[in-house]
Amino acid sequence: MRRNAGLFVAISLLSGLGSSAMSLASGIWILDLTDSSSLAALAQLCVYAPVLAGPWLGGVLDQAPRRPLIIAVNLALAAVLLSLFAVRGPGQAWLIFTVSVAYGVSYVLIDAGETALLPSAFSAAELGAVNGWRSSAQEGMKLIAPLAGAGLYTWQGGHAVAVLSAVMPVLVAVLYAALRLNRTPPDLPAERQRGLRAGVAVLFGQPTIRVPVILAAVSIAMSGFTTAGFYATVTTELHLPATFLGVLVSGQGAGSVAGGLVIGRIVTRWGPAAVGVAGTVLFAAGCLGRCLPWWPGVLAASVVAGVGLPWTLVAAVTAIQTHTPTELLGRVSGTANTAMFGPIALAIPLGAGAVHLGSRTPLVAAAGVCLAAAAIVRRRPRVPRKRAATMVRTS
């Protein structure tokens, strides 16, 4: 367990370093080349757009050996990143957009692949802890890697960042090859290979999976919905410089790291659904706390939100890994990624519009939506764990 856990945490650290560094540098690079803020922002859209193809990309994972496919995706990503050496002026800016799309596709395949691979490396009782450690590693890199990427870009330019980001997936591929897997998924029966309905049926047909995934989707969407309100509250209501947002984001990141370190024991004791509810309520409390007219209170609220948001995601991923038939893990994971991260693309512009009704309006509205979702889930009858396990075995 320790060997595989260490490898997965190292994978999260290296992947986070390369992707987060390139994510910020690509926008800066496009801005320098084209002098267009809208084109720079479009690079981020290219990264998130492939998540909409999650169910189909996840299906690919169920039709091929998962570890070799993940290794191949990482090596292909490294090759695509090296194509950025051809960027010399505005005429080659399209290459940066291409790399952004490649990153987006790799995110979907690798995230779904890791979710499907983890049950082959750990017992069900260990999954919550390992997912929490991975979450802490990813959030920790989000605090460090963007600054490293921006600093390296300023010092040596975009090509240096491309080299750094290309080296990371190669190292990650080596770590994947070193994993010790206990079992391999069985062949998928012919009748379950048809279409994507089998994965959708598992995801939304079982309350043990559906509830945590819905809570994660609501919380993640509301995190996007509150972005503009968060910015406006700091500058308009607190009368602080925009640079103070960096302090608050760091506070949220610190909360995410701390929350990831303890989530394993909590998931084991309470179960994914209860942890999903707790995470959603904590995130709602963080949204309301950010409405306070006192910056230390806003900072504390950011830490609370940082704890709650990853809890919902870890709970959902653990539920998928624990209650999904092994041969369907790829497509269920891909569909879940689309369900959890797809709505944020709509929530961000809606929140940007809602902020015109008042700086705190999106924050209060998001808290209300999260609390309502948690309350609705808590009112529904729970599915006994024994019955849920039987549903998985017979599905």
NUZA-269877 format. One record per residue (C-alpha): residue number from 1; residue in three letters; x, y negated, z negated. Coordinates in pm, whole numbers, plus 32768, in hexadecimal, padded with zeros to 4 digits. Layout:
# residues N
ATOM	tordo	rokol	east	north	up
ATOM	NUM	ALA	X	Y	Z;
...
***
This chain:
# residues 395
ATOM	tordo	rokol	east	north	up
ATOM	1	MET	8000	8000	8000;
ATOM	2	ARG	8116	7F0C	7FA3;
ATOM	3	ARG	81D1	7F41	80EA;
ATOM	4	ASN	80A1	7F07	81C7;
ATOM	5	ALA	8027	7DE5	80F0;
ATOM	6	GLY	8178	7D3A	810B;
ATOM	7	LEU	8179	7D6C	8284;
ATOM	8	PHE	801A	7CDC	82AE;
ATOM	9	VAL	806D	7BAD	81D6;
ATOM	10	ALA	81AC	7B75	82A0;
ATOM	11	ILE	80DE	7B91	83DF;
ATOM	12	SER	7FF0	7A85	835C;
ATOM	13	LEU	8113	79A1	82FF;
ATOM	14	LEU	81C6	79C0	844D;
ATOM	15	SER	8088	79A7	851C;
ATOM	16	GLY	8019	7877	8456;
ATOM	17	LEU	8169	77CD	8482;
ATOM	18	GLY	816F	77F6	85FA;
ATOM	19	SER	8002	77A9	8643;
ATOM	20	SER	7FDB	7684	8553;
ATOM	21	ALA	811E	75E0	85C9;
ATOM	22	MET	80B5	75FE	8735;
ATOM	23	SER	7F50	7592	86EF;
ATOM	24	LEU	7FB8	7437	867E;
ATOM	25	ALA	80DF	7414	876C;
ATOM	26	SER	800B	7466	889E;
ATOM	27	GLY	7F21	7345	885A;
ATOM	28	ILE	8044	7255	8821;
ATOM	29	TRP	80EF	72D4	895C;
ATOM	30	ILE	7FBB	729D	8A34;
ATOM	31	LEU	7F8C	7144	899E;
ATOM	32	ASP	80F3	70E7	89F1;
ATOM	33	LEU	80D3	716A	8B54;
ATOM	34	THR	7F7E	70DC	8BAE;
ATOM	35	ASP	7F48	6FC1	8AB4;
ATOM	36	SER	7DE5	704A	8A89;
ATOM	37	SER	7D56	7099	8932;
ATOM	38	SER	7C2C	714E	89CB;
ATOM	39	LEU	7D0E	723B	8A8C;
ATOM	40	ALA	7DDB	7278	8952;
ATOM	41	ALA	7C9E	72D8	8895;
ATOM	42	LEU	7C39	73BD	89B4;
ATOM	43	ALA	7D60	749E	8961;
ATOM	44	GLN	7CB8	74FB	881A;
ATOM	45	LEU	7B73	7549	88CF;
ATOM	46	CYS	7C34	7637	89B0;
ATOM	47	VAL	7CAA	76F1	8879;
ATOM	48	TYR	7B4D	771A	87E5;
ATOM	49	ALA	7A89	775F	8925;
ATOM	50	PRO	7AF4	78CF	894B;
ATOM	51	VAL	7A4F	7925	87FF;
ATOM	52	LEU	7906	7923	88BE;
ATOM	53	ALA	7982	7A57	8978;
ATOM	54	GLY	79C2	7B0E	8830;
ATOM	55	PRO	78C7	7C2A	8867;
ATOM	56	TRP	795E	7C83	89BA;
ATOM	57	LEU	7AC9	7C5D	894C;
ATOM	58	GLY	7A7D	7D2D	8816;
ATOM	59	GLY	79F0	7E3C	88F6;
ATOM	60	VAL	7B43	7E51	89A1;
ATOM	61	LEU	7BDC	7EAE	8852;
ATOM	62	ASP	7AEC	7FD2	882F;
ATOM	63	GLN	7B4C	805C	8983;
ATOM	64	ALA	7CC8	8055	8954;
ATOM	65	PRO	7DC5	80B7	8846;
ATOM	66	ARG	7DB5	7F90	8759;
ATOM	67	ARG	7F1A	7F6D	86DF;
ATOM	68	PRO	7FB9	7F86	883C;
ATOM	69	LEU	7EBA	7E8B	88BE;
ATOM	70	ILE	7F04	7D91	87A7;
ATOM	71	ILE	807A	7DB5	87E2;
ATOM	72	ALA	8046	7D7E	8958;
ATOM	73	VAL	7F73	7C46	8916;
ATOM	74	ASN	8085	7BB1	883B;
ATOM	75	LEU	8193	7BF5	893D;
ATOM	76	ALA	80BB	7B65	8A53;
ATOM	77	LEU	807E	7A2D	8981;
ATOM	78	ALA	81F6	7A00	8956;
ATOM	79	ALA	8226	7A14	8AD0;
ATOM	80	VAL	8112	7916	8B0F;
ATOM	81	LEU	81AB	7825	8A13;
ATOM	82	LEU	82F9	782F	8AC9;
ATOM	83	SER	8246	77B1	8C01;
ATOM	84	LEU	823D	765E	8B53;
ATOM	85	PHE	83A8	762D	8BBB;
ATOM	86	ALA	8316	75CF	8D0F;
ATOM	87	VAL	826D	749B	8C76;
ATOM	88	ARG	832E	7368	8CE4;
ATOM	89	GLY	8222	7260	8D14;
ATOM	90	PRO	80AA	721A	8D27;
ATOM	91	GLY	8089	72FC	8E57;
ATOM	92	GLN	80D4	742E	8D83;
ATOM	93	ALA	7FED	73D5	8C5F;
ATOM	94	TRP	7F00	74E6	8CDA;
ATOM	95	LEU	7FFC	75E5	8C60;
ATOM	96	ILE	7FC6	7570	8AF9;
ATOM	97	PHE	7E4F	75A0	8B23;
ATOM	98	THR	7E8F	76FC	8BAF;
ATOM	99	VAL	7F61	7753	8A80;
ATOM	100	SER	7E4E	76CD	899D;
ATOM	101	VAL	7D51	77B5	8A43;
ATOM	102	ALA	7E47	78D6	8A20;
ATOM	103	TYR	7E67	7889	88AF;
ATOM	104	GLY	7CEE	788C	888D;
ATOM	105	VAL	7CCD	79DE	8937;
ATOM	106	SER	7DE8	7A6C	8864;
ATOM	107	TYR	7D44	79EA	8725;
ATOM	108	VAL	7C04	7AA8	8773;
ATOM	109	LEU	7CB4	7BEA	87D4;
ATOM	110	ILE	7DB0	7BE4	86B9;
ATOM	111	ASP	7CB7	7B7D	85A9;
ATOM	112	ALA	7BC3	7C8B	8613;
ATOM	113	GLY	7CE0	7D80	863E;
ATOM	114	GLU	7D6B	7D40	84E2;
ATOM	115	THR	7C12	7D65	844B;
ATOM	116	ALA	7BEE	7EB3	84FD;
ATOM	117	LEU	7D51	7F24	84AB;
ATOM	118	LEU	7D53	7ED9	8336;
ATOM	119	PRO	7C6B	7FFA	82D2;
ATOM	120	SER	7D69	80E6	8371;
ATOM	121	ALA	7E7A	8059	8290;
ATOM	122	PHE	7DC4	8032	8143;
ATOM	123	SER	7CB4	80D3	8075;
ATOM	124	ALA	7B65	8023	8051;
ATOM	125	ALA	7BC0	7FB8	7EED;
ATOM	126	GLU	7CFD	7F0B	7F68;
ATOM	127	LEU	7C65	7E49	8089;
ATOM	128	GLY	7BE2	7D23	7FBC;
ATOM	129	ALA	7D34	7CE0	7F1C;
ATOM	130	VAL	7DF4	7CF8	8064;
ATOM	131	ASN	7CFB	7C15	8117;
ATOM	132	GLY	7D24	7B19	7FFD;
ATOM	133	TRP	7E9F	7B20	8015;
ATOM	134	ARG	7E8C	7AF3	818D;
ATOM	135	SER	7DA1	79CD	815E;
ATOM	136	SER	7E92	7929	8069;
ATOM	137	ALA	7FB2	7957	815B;
ATOM	138	GLN	7EEC	78C1	827A;
ATOM	139	GLU	7E7A	7796	81AE;
ATOM	140	GLY	7FD9	775E	812A;
ATOM	141	MET	805F	774F	828C;
ATOM	142	LYS	7F55	764F	82E8;
ATOM	143	LEU	7FF4	7567	81E8;
ATOM	144	ILE	8157	7592	8268;
ATOM	145	ALA	8151	75F0	83D7;
ATOM	146	PRO	80A8	74B8	846B;
ATOM	147	LEU	81AC	73D9	83C5;
ATOM	148	ALA	82C1	74BE	843E;
ATOM	149	GLY	8235	74BD	859F;
ATOM	150	ALA	820E	7343	85A8;
ATOM	151	GLY	836B	7312	8519;
ATOM	152	LEU	8409	7402	8612;
ATOM	153	TYR	834D	735B	8731;
ATOM	154	THR	83C9	7204	86C5;
ATOM	155	TRP	852D	7286	86A5;
ATOM	156	GLN	8554	7368	87D5;
ATOM	157	GLY	8412	734A	889F;
ATOM	158	GLY	8302	743A	8908;
ATOM	159	HIS	83E7	7541	899E;
ATOM	160	ALA	8485	7581	8849;
ATOM	161	VAL	832C	75B7	87AF;
ATOM	162	ALA	82DA	76A5	88CB;
ATOM	163	VAL	8411	7774	887C;
ATOM	164	LEU	83B9	7782	870A;
ATOM	165	SER	8254	77E6	8756;
ATOM	166	ALA	82C5	78EE	8853;
ATOM	167	VAL	83B3	7993	875F;
ATOM	168	MET	82A2	79C1	8658;
ATOM	169	PRO	81BE	7AB2	871B;
ATOM	170	VAL	82EE	7B84	877C;
ATOM	171	LEU	8346	7BAC	860C;
ATOM	172	VAL	81D8	7BF2	85BF;
ATOM	173	ALA	81D3	7D06	86C6;
ATOM	174	VAL	82FE	7DA9	861C;
ATOM	175	LEU	824A	7D9D	84CB;
ATOM	176	TYR	8112	7E3C	8561;
ATOM	177	ALA	81E9	7F57	85E7;
ATOM	178	ALA	8272	7F90	8486;
ATOM	179	LEU	811A	7FC5	83E7;
ATOM	180	ARG	80C8	811C	835B;
ATOM	181	LEU	7F65	8177	83BF;
ATOM	182	ASN	7EB3	8290	830C;
ATOM	183	ARG	7DB6	82E4	8415;
ATOM	184	THR	7D4B	8289	8574;
ATOM	185	PRO	7BE7	823E	85E2;
ATOM	186	PRO	7B2B	835A	8689;
ATOM	187	ASP	7AC4	834B	87F5;
ATOM	188	LEU	798E	8279	882C;
ATOM	189	PRO	7865	8350	8899;
ATOM	190	ALA	77F3	8308	89FB;
ATOM	191	GLU	769A	8290	8990;
ATOM	192	ARG	773A	8189	88AB;
ATOM	193	GLN	781E	8100	89BC;
ATOM	194	ARG	76FF	8060	8A77;
ATOM	195	GLY	76E4	7EEB	8A4D;
ATOM	196	LEU	7719	7E26	8912;
ATOM	197	ARG	75D5	7E7F	8865;
ATOM	198	ALA	7676	7F82	8784;
ATOM	199	GLY	775C	7E7D	86E8;
ATOM	200	VAL	7647	7D7D	86C6;
ATOM	201	ALA	7564	7E82	8628;
ATOM	202	VAL	7666	7ED4	851E;
ATOM	203	LEU	76B7	7D67	84D8;
ATOM	204	PHE	7554	7CEB	84B3;
ATOM	205	GLY	74A4	7E2F	845C;
ATOM	206	GLN	7552	7E71	8312;
ATOM	207	PRO	7518	7D79	81F4;
ATOM	208	THR	7667	7DDB	815A;
ATOM	209	ILE	7712	7D41	828B;
ATOM	210	ARG	7610	7C47	8304;
ATOM	211	VAL	75F4	7B82	81BF;
ATOM	212	PRO	7768	7B31	818E;
ATOM	213	VAL	7791	7AE1	8302;
ATOM	214	ILE	766A	79EF	82FF;
ATOM	215	LEU	76EC	7943	81C7;
ATOM	216	ALA	7845	791F	8263;
ATOM	217	ALA	77AC	7898	83A5;
ATOM	218	VAL	76E0	7795	82E7;
ATOM	219	SER	7806	7725	8211;
ATOM	220	ILE	78FA	770E	8334;
ATOM	221	ALA	77FE	7650	8408;
ATOM	222	MET	77BE	755C	82EC;
ATOM	223	SER	7934	7527	82C1;
ATOM	224	GLY	7934	74A2	8427;
ATOM	225	PHE	77F3	73DF	83F0;
ATOM	226	THR	7890	7322	82CC;
ATOM	227	THR	79D5	72C2	837B;
ATOM	228	ALA	7966	7169	83EE;
ATOM	229	GLY	78B6	7123	82A2;
ATOM	230	PHE	79EE	718A	81E3;
ATOM	231	TYR	7AC2	7096	82A9;
ATOM	232	ALA	79C4	6F7D	828D;
ATOM	233	THR	7999	6FA9	8116;
ATOM	234	VAL	7B0C	6F80	80D9;
ATOM	235	THR	7B33	6E48	81AC;
ATOM	236	THR	79DE	6DA3	817D;
ATOM	237	GLU	7967	6E07	8023;
ATOM	238	LEU	7AB0	6E33	7F6B;
ATOM	239	HIS	7B62	6D21	8031;
ATOM	240	LEU	7C9B	6DF5	804A;
ATOM	241	PRO	7D88	6E0D	8174;
ATOM	242	ALA	7D4F	6F24	826C;
ATOM	243	THR	7E9C	6FBC	8205;
ATOM	244	PHE	7DF9	701E	80B9;
ATOM	245	LEU	7D45	712B	817F;
ATOM	246	GLY	7E8F	71E5	8182;
ATOM	247	VAL	7E87	71F7	8007;
ATOM	248	LEU	7D25	727F	8009;
ATOM	249	VAL	7D6F	737D	8119;
ATOM	250	SER	7E9C	73F2	8051;
ATOM	251	GLY	7DBC	7415	7F20;
ATOM	252	GLN	7CC7	74E6	7FE7;
ATOM	253	GLY	7DE7	75BB	8066;
ATOM	254	ALA	7E67	75F0	7F03;
ATOM	255	GLY	7D0C	7663	7E9B;
ATOM	256	SER	7D02	7756	7FBF;
ATOM	257	VAL	7E52	77EB	7F62;
ATOM	258	ALA	7DEC	7814	7DF6;
ATOM	259	GLY	7C99	78A2	7E51;
ATOM	260	GLY	7D33	79A2	7F3B;
ATOM	261	LEU	7E14	7A27	7E29;
ATOM	262	VAL	7CF1	7A84	7D44;
ATOM	263	ILE	7BE2	7AE0	7E3E;
ATOM	264	GLY	7C48	7C4F	7E56;
ATOM	265	ARG	7BE8	7CA7	7CF1;
ATOM	266	ILE	7AA9	7BDC	7D09;
ATOM	267	VAL	7A36	7C8A	7E48;
ATOM	268	THR	7A7F	7DDE	7DAE;
ATOM	269	ARG	79B5	7D89	7C79;
ATOM	270	TRP	7891	7CC3	7D0A;
ATOM	271	GLY	787C	7D3B	7E72;
ATOM	272	PRO	7893	7C6D	7FB4;
ATOM	273	ALA	772E	7BE7	7FAD;
ATOM	274	ALA	774D	7B54	7E4E;
ATOM	275	VAL	78A1	7ABE	7EA0;
ATOM	276	GLY	7810	7A29	7FDE;
ATOM	277	VAL	7700	7982	7F10;
ATOM	278	ALA	77FE	7902	7E13;
ATOM	279	GLY	78DE	7878	7F25;
ATOM	280	THR	77BA	77CA	7FD0;
ATOM	281	VAL	774C	772A	7E87;
ATOM	282	LEU	78B0	76B9	7E3B;
ATOM	283	PHE	78CF	761C	7F93;
ATOM	284	ALA	7781	7569	7F5F;
ATOM	285	ALA	77FF	74E7	7E10;
ATOM	286	GLY	7939	746C	7EBD;
ATOM	287	CYS	7867	73B0	7FBF;
ATOM	288	LEU	779E	7304	7EAC;
ATOM	289	GLY	78DA	72B8	7DE8;
ATOM	290	ARG	7969	7205	7F15;
ATOM	291	CYS	784D	710B	7EF7;
ATOM	292	LEU	78D7	708F	7DAB;
ATOM	293	PRO	794F	6F23	7DA3;
ATOM	294	TRP	7A90	6F8A	7CF1;
ATOM	295	TRP	7BBA	7014	7DB1;
ATOM	296	PRO	7C32	710B	7CA3;
ATOM	297	GLY	7AD6	71A4	7CAB;
ATOM	298	VAL	7AE3	71BA	7E26;
ATOM	299	LEU	7C37	7263	7E10;
ATOM	300	ALA	7BB2	7361	7D13;
ATOM	301	ALA	7A86	739F	7DF5;
ATOM	302	SER	7B70	73E3	7F19;
ATOM	303	VAL	7C20	74EC	7E4A;
ATOM	304	VAL	7ACE	758D	7DF5;
ATOM	305	ALA	7A66	758A	7F64;
ATOM	306	GLY	7BB7	7623	7FBA;
ATOM	307	VAL	7B6D	7746	7ED0;
ATOM	308	GLY	7A0A	777E	7F49;
ATOM	309	LEU	7A35	7779	80C3;
ATOM	310	PRO	7B38	7893	80DF;
ATOM	311	TRP	7A70	7962	7FE6;
ATOM	312	THR	794D	796D	80DA;
ATOM	313	LEU	7A33	79D7	81F6;
ATOM	314	VAL	7AED	7AE1	812C;
ATOM	315	ALA	79A0	7B6B	80AF;
ATOM	316	ALA	791B	7B88	8213;
ATOM	317	VAL	7A56	7C2D	829C;
ATOM	318	THR	7A65	7D24	817B;
ATOM	319	ALA	78F5	7D7F	81AB;
ATOM	320	ILE	7933	7DC1	831D;
ATOM	321	GLN	7A61	7E9C	82D6;
ATOM	322	THR	79AF	7F5E	81C3;
ATOM	323	HIS	785C	7F9E	8261;
ATOM	324	THR	789E	7FB4	83D8;
ATOM	325	PRO	78CF	8103	848A;
ATOM	326	THR	7A40	8117	84E4;
ATOM	327	GLU	7A06	8143	8659;
ATOM	328	LEU	793B	7FFF	8669;
ATOM	329	LEU	7A1E	7F20	8599;
ATOM	330	GLY	7AAA	7E65	86C5;
ATOM	331	ARG	7961	7DF0	8758;
ATOM	332	VAL	78BF	7DB0	8605;
ATOM	333	SER	79EC	7CDD	859E;
ATOM	334	GLY	79EB	7C1E	86E7;
ATOM	335	THR	7875	7BDD	86D0;
ATOM	336	ALA	789B	7B6F	8566;
ATOM	337	ASN	79AD	7A79	85C8;
ATOM	338	THR	78C4	79E0	86C9;
ATOM	339	ALA	77AB	79CC	85C9;
ATOM	340	MET	788A	7932	84BF;
ATOM	341	PHE	795C	783F	858C;
ATOM	342	GLY	7881	77F6	86BB;
ATOM	343	PRO	7787	770D	860A;
ATOM	344	ILE	789C	761F	859C;
ATOM	345	ALA	78BD	75A5	8704;
ATOM	346	LEU	7759	751A	86EC;
ATOM	347	ALA	776E	74B3	857E;
ATOM	348	ILE	7894	73C5	85AD;
ATOM	349	PRO	77E7	72DA	86A7;
ATOM	350	LEU	76A0	72EE	85E1;
ATOM	351	GLY	775C	7280	84AA;
ATOM	352	ALA	7800	7168	856D;
ATOM	353	GLY	76A5	70EC	85C4;
ATOM	354	ALA	7617	7118	8467;
ATOM	355	VAL	7728	703E	83CF;
ATOM	356	HIS	767E	6F11	846D;
ATOM	357	LEU	7563	6F46	8372;
ATOM	358	GLY	765B	6F14	8257;
ATOM	359	SER	77B8	6F8B	81FE;
ATOM	360	ARG	773C	7083	80FB;
ATOM	361	THR	7611	7102	81C5;
ATOM	362	PRO	76C8	7226	826C;
ATOM	363	LEU	7760	7290	811F;
ATOM	364	VAL	7612	7296	806A;
ATOM	365	ALA	7565	7341	818E;
ATOM	366	ALA	7674	744C	81A6;
ATOM	367	ALA	765C	7491	8030;
ATOM	368	GLY	74E4	74B9	8051;
ATOM	369	VAL	7503	75AD	8173;
ATOM	370	CYS	7607	767F	80BB;
ATOM	371	LEU	753E	768A	7F78;
ATOM	372	ALA	7403	76E4	8038;
ATOM	373	ALA	74B8	7801	80E9;
ATOM	374	ALA	7541	7885	7FA0;
ATOM	375	ALA	73E9	786F	7EFC;
ATOM	376	ILE	733E	7927	801B;
ATOM	377	VAL	743F	7A3E	800E;
ATOM	378	ARG	7421	7A65	7E96;
ATOM	379	ARG	72A7	7A8A	7EB0;
ATOM	380	ARG	72BA	7BAC	7FA3;
ATOM	381	PRO	72C6	7D0C	7F12;
ATOM	382	ARG	741F	7DA0	7F01;
ATOM	383	VAL	7479	7EDF	7FB6;
ATOM	384	PRO	7507	7FE0	7EC2;
ATOM	385	ARG	7672	8032	7F0D;
ATOM	386	LYS	762B	81A7	7F2F;
ATOM	387	ARG	7518	8166	8028;
ATOM	388	ALA	75F7	8075	80EC;
ATOM	389	ALA	770B	8179	80FE;
ATOM	390	THR	760E	8278	817F;
ATOM	391	MET	759C	8180	828B;
ATOM	392	VAL	7703	815C	8302;
ATOM	393	ARG	7741	82D0	8317;
ATOM	394	THR	7601	8313	83D5;
ATOM	395	SER	760D	81E6	84BE;
***
